[in-house]
């Protein structure tokens, strides 16, 4: 679950009174655009994508205008712009108008969880406005801090001093950046990034102005619900499938989905962020969706999620791949029972189809859950292979890929014959 861009980012920054550029949405009228250009001299027009979609600026997907003719021309160009990232086409739906902020200095700032320091960590540089990966390590400062005391002014001051930042920018940043810890900590975030923060002002006092925003939430932490954000904000696309799944976010358990390939042949309900990352990477274009349904969902929710997923993707799938790490508090019996019952309902509604089921899981009530799933698959005549917590996840994923290849090269026909499907 993440938010990118200033349309919603400004609303979050307002919660802690952090300064930001003026940002307006696609509803802006011609007269309002004229007024915005008059007051700021220039506006940037940016397409509205769902989720993070890579570097829009480098792809020519950010427009700028100093008069109304240029602004309307850029609005027309970008309103339904398409941006292809890793072979997946992302289509915008609208634009934002963002005021230009003249500044000599640009700052990069982020707070994130660090596996290296085992603590929340501030990353800062006064060479912002570029990809942080492109900078030399000597120009970046990483500062871990105690989550009980939070980010303090001296953390910011010491880091900027060590970097040799211009004295004029240190004091304004010291006064404003610690506010972002309250935003990060109070609303269940695992990452918060502002790049760039432009230091607006002339010879007098500089003011840090956030000009781009990105954050990511821990869905296991219910604090994000305090923001009362509409479900569509967290959809990565406008597909009916994602919108249906998003309606279930208000209940216990996770329901993060992203359509990978609408022509894919492996549908993988995945449990846990680590599993999700590995499965998505290794399955690649073979996967229909990327998902994370962890967080100990109750039977009712997992059953409803499974029904929606099967209705959209099972018809085209060769492999149903249920995969996750070794859970600590997820009742595996309830999870697998819910999926098995949804699969039975699908076969009763649409009839049998050639399918191979691969399951890799660990956690409480694992054996009982696998026994229930096994009995259901035996009744339906579906072949399967189960892996326990002692199996390497990468090997289980490779096994699912090999089964998919086998299904394409004749295996589906064998299963179809065995199930008596004409």
Residue pairs with C-beta under 8 A, 6 or more apart in sequence:
1 216
1 217
1 219
1 224
1 234
1 256
2 51
2 52
2 191
2 214
2 215
2 216
2 217
2 234
3 9
3 12
3 213
3 214
3 215
3 229
3 233
3 234
4 49
4 51
4 52
4 53
4 213
4 214
5 46
5 48
5 49
5 96
5 212
5 213
5 214
6 20
6 21
6 23
6 96
6 98
6 210
6 211
6 212
6 213
7 23
7 25
7 48
7 96
8 213
8 229
8 233
9 20
9 210
9 212
9 213
9 214
9 215
10 20
10 23
10 210
10 213
12 183
12 187
12 213
12 215
12 227
13 19
13 20
13 183
13 210
13 213
14 20
15 183
15 187
16 179
16 180
16 182
16 183
17 179
18 176
18 179
18 180
18 183
18 208
18 210
19 176
19 207
19 208
19 209
19 210
20 209
20 210
20 211
20 213
21 98
21 99
21 100
21 101
21 198
21 209
21 210
21 211
22 36
22 40
22 98
22 99
23 96
23 97
23 98
23 99
24 32
24 36
24 96
24 97
24 98
25 94
25 96
25 97
26 48
26 75
26 79
26 94
26 95
26 96
28 36
28 97
30 68
30 72
33 43
33 68
33 71
33 72
33 97
34 68
36 43
36 97
36 99
37 43
37 65
37 66
37 67
37 68
37 71
39 99
40 99
40 100
41 66
41 100
41 102
42 64
42 65
42 66
42 99
42 100
43 64
43 65
43 71
43 97
43 98
43 99
43 100
44 62
44 63
44 64
44 97
44 98
44 99
44 100
45 62
45 63
45 64
45 65
45 71
45 74
45 75
45 78
45 95
45 96
45 97
45 98
46 56
46 61
46 62
46 63
46 78
46 95
46 96
46 98
47 56
47 61
47 78
47 79
47 81
47 83
47 92
47 94
47 95
48 92
48 93
48 94
48 95
48 96
49 56
49 83
49 90
49 91
49 92
50 90
50 93
50 235
50 236
50 237
50 238
51 235
51 236
51 258
52 214
53 83
53 85
53 90
54 83
54 85
55 131
56 62
56 83
59 83
61 78
61 81
61 83
63 70
63 71
63 73
63 74
63 75
63 77
63 78
64 70
64 74
64 100
65 71
65 73
65 74
71 97
74 95
75 95
78 92
78 95
79 92
79 93
79 94
79 95
80 91
80 92
80 93
81 91
81 92
82 89
82 90
82 91
82 92
83 89
83 90
83 91
83 92
84 90
87 285
88 260
88 261
90 237
93 238
98 211
101 198
101 200
101 209
101 211
102 198
102 200
103 198
103 199
103 200
103 201
103 209
104 199
105 126
105 166
105 168
105 169
105 198
105 199
105 206
106 126
106 127
106 128
106 129
106 196
106 197
106 198
106 199
107 124
107 125
107 126
107 128
107 169
107 173
107 194
107 196
107 197
107 198
107 199
107 208
108 123
108 124
108 125
108 127
108 128
108 129
108 130
108 132
108 140
108 193
108 194
108 195
108 196
108 197
109 122
109 123
109 124
109 128
109 177
109 180
109 193
109 194
109 195
109 197
110 122
110 123
110 124
110 132
110 191
110 192
110 193
110 194
110 195
111 120
111 121
111 122
111 123
111 151
111 180
111 181
111 184
111 189
111 191
111 192
112 120
112 121
112 123
112 190
112 191
112 192
112 193
113 120
113 121
113 190
113 191
114 120
114 121
114 142
114 144
117 142
117 144
119 144
119 145
119 146
119 147
120 144
120 145
120 147
120 151
120 184
121 142
121 143
121 144
121 145
122 142
122 143
122 144
122 145
122 151
122 155
122 156
122 159
123 132
123 140
123 141
123 142
123 143
124 140
124 141
124 143
124 156
124 159
124 160
124 163
124 177
125 132
125 135
125 139
125 140
125 141
125 163
126 160
126 163
126 165
126 166
126 169
127 135
127 139
128 195
128 196
128 197
129 195
129 196
129 198
132 140
132 195
139 163
140 163
141 159
141 160
141 162
141 163
143 155
143 158
143 159
145 151
145 152
145 155
147 185
150 178
150 181
150 182
150 185
151 177
151 178
151 180
151 181
152 178
153 174
153 175
153 178
155 178
156 170
156 173
156 174
156 177
156 178
157 170
157 174
160 169
160 170
160 173
160 174
161 170
168 199
168 206
169 199
169 206
169 208
172 199
172 205
172 206
172 207
172 208
173 197
173 208
176 208
177 208
180 192
180 194
183 189
183 192
184 192
184 215
186 223
186 226
187 217
187 223
187 224
187 226
187 227
188 217
188 218
188 221
188 222
188 223
188 224
189 215
189 216
189 217
189 218
189 224
190 216
190 217
190 218
191 214
191 215
191 216
192 214
192 215
193 213
193 214
193 215
194 210
194 211
194 212
194 213
194 214
195 212
195 214
196 211
196 212
197 208
197 209
197 210
197 211
198 208
198 209
198 211
199 206
199 207
199 208
199 209
200 206
200 207
200 208
200 209
201 207
217 224
218 224
219 249
219 254
219 256
219 292
219 295
220 254
220 294
220 295
225 250
231 243
231 246
231 247
231 249
232 238
232 243
232 246
234 246
234 249
234 256
235 242
235 243
235 246
236 242
236 257
236 258
236 259
237 258
237 259
239 259
240 312
241 257
241 259
241 289
241 308
241 309
241 312
241 313
242 257
242 258
242 259
244 308
245 255
245 257
245 305
245 308
245 309
246 255
246 257
248 255
248 301
248 304
248 305
249 255
251 297
251 298
251 301
252 295
252 296
252 297
252 298
252 301
253 293
253 294
253 295
253 296
253 297
253 298
253 301
253 302
254 292
254 293
254 294
254 295
254 297
255 293
255 297
255 301
255 305
256 276
256 291
256 292
256 293
257 289
257 290
257 291
257 309
258 289
258 290
258 291
259 288
259 289
260 280
260 283
260 285
260 287
260 288
260 289
260 290
261 285
261 286
261 287
261 288
262 288
263 316
264 285
264 286
264 287
264 288
264 289
264 313
264 316
264 317
265 286
265 288
265 316
265 317
265 318
265 319
265 404
265 407
265 408
266 283
266 286
266 287
266 288
266 317
266 318
266 319
266 321
266 400
266 401
266 404
267 287
267 288
267 289
267 309
267 310
267 313
267 314
267 317
267 319
267 320
267 321
268 279
268 283
268 287
268 288
268 289
268 291
268 321
268 322
268 323
268 400
269 291
269 293
269 305
269 306
269 309
269 320
269 321
269 322
269 323
269 339
270 276
270 279
270 280
270 290
270 291
270 292
270 293
270 323
270 324
271 292
271 293
271 294
271 323
271 324
271 325
271 327
271 330
271 335
271 361
272 292
272 294
272 324
272 325
272 327
273 292
273 294
274 325
275 292
275 323
275 324
275 325
275 393
276 290
276 291
276 292
278 393
278 394
278 397
279 287
279 290
279 321
279 323
279 393
279 397
280 287
280 290
282 394
282 397
282 398
282 401
283 321
283 397
283 400
283 401
286 401
286 404
288 313
288 316
288 317
289 309
289 313
291 309
293 302
293 305
294 324
294 327
294 330
295 330
296 327
296 329
296 330
296 331
297 305
297 330
297 334
297 335
297 338
298 334
299 334
299 337
299 338
300 338
301 338
302 334
302 335
302 338
302 339
303 338
303 339
303 341
303 342
306 338
306 339
306 341
306 342
306 343
307 342
307 345
307 346
310 342
310 343
310 346
311 346
314 320
314 346
314 353
314 355
315 350
315 353
317 355
318 354
318 355
318 356
318 403
318 404
318 407
318 408
318 411
318 412
319 355
319 356
319 357
319 358
319 400
319 403
319 404
319 407
320 343
320 355
320 356
320 357
320 358
321 357
321 358
321 359
321 397
321 400
322 336
322 339
322 357
322 358
322 359
322 360
322 361
323 358
323 359
323 360
323 361
323 393
323 396
323 397
323 400
324 330
324 360
324 361
324 362
324 363
325 362
325 389
325 393
326 361
326 362
326 363
326 389
327 361
327 362
327 363
327 364
328 363
329 364
330 363
330 364
331 363
331 364
331 365
331 369
332 361
332 362
332 363
332 364
332 365
332 366
332 368
332 369
332 370
333 364
333 365
333 366
333 368
333 369
333 372
334 365
334 369
335 361
335 369
336 359
336 361
336 369
336 370
336 372
336 373
337 369
337 372
337 373
339 373
340 372
340 373
340 376
340 377
341 376
343 357
343 376
343 377
343 380
343 382
344 376
344 379
344 380
347 353
347 380
352 380
352 381
352 419
352 420
352 421
353 421
354 407
354 411
354 412
354 413
354 415
354 416
354 419
354 421
355 382
355 415
356 382
356 383
356 384
356 385
356 403
356 407
356 411
356 415
357 373
357 377
357 382
357 383
357 384
357 385
358 384
358 385
358 386
358 387
358 396
358 399
358 400
358 403
359 370
359 373
359 384
359 385
359 386
359 387
360 386
360 387
360 388
360 391
360 393
360 396
361 369
361 370
361 387
361 388
361 389
362 388
362 389
362 390
363 389
366 388
366 389
370 386
373 384
373 386
374 384
374 386
377 383
377 384
381 418
381 419
382 415
382 419
383 415
383 418
385 399
385 403
387 396
387 399
403 411
407 415
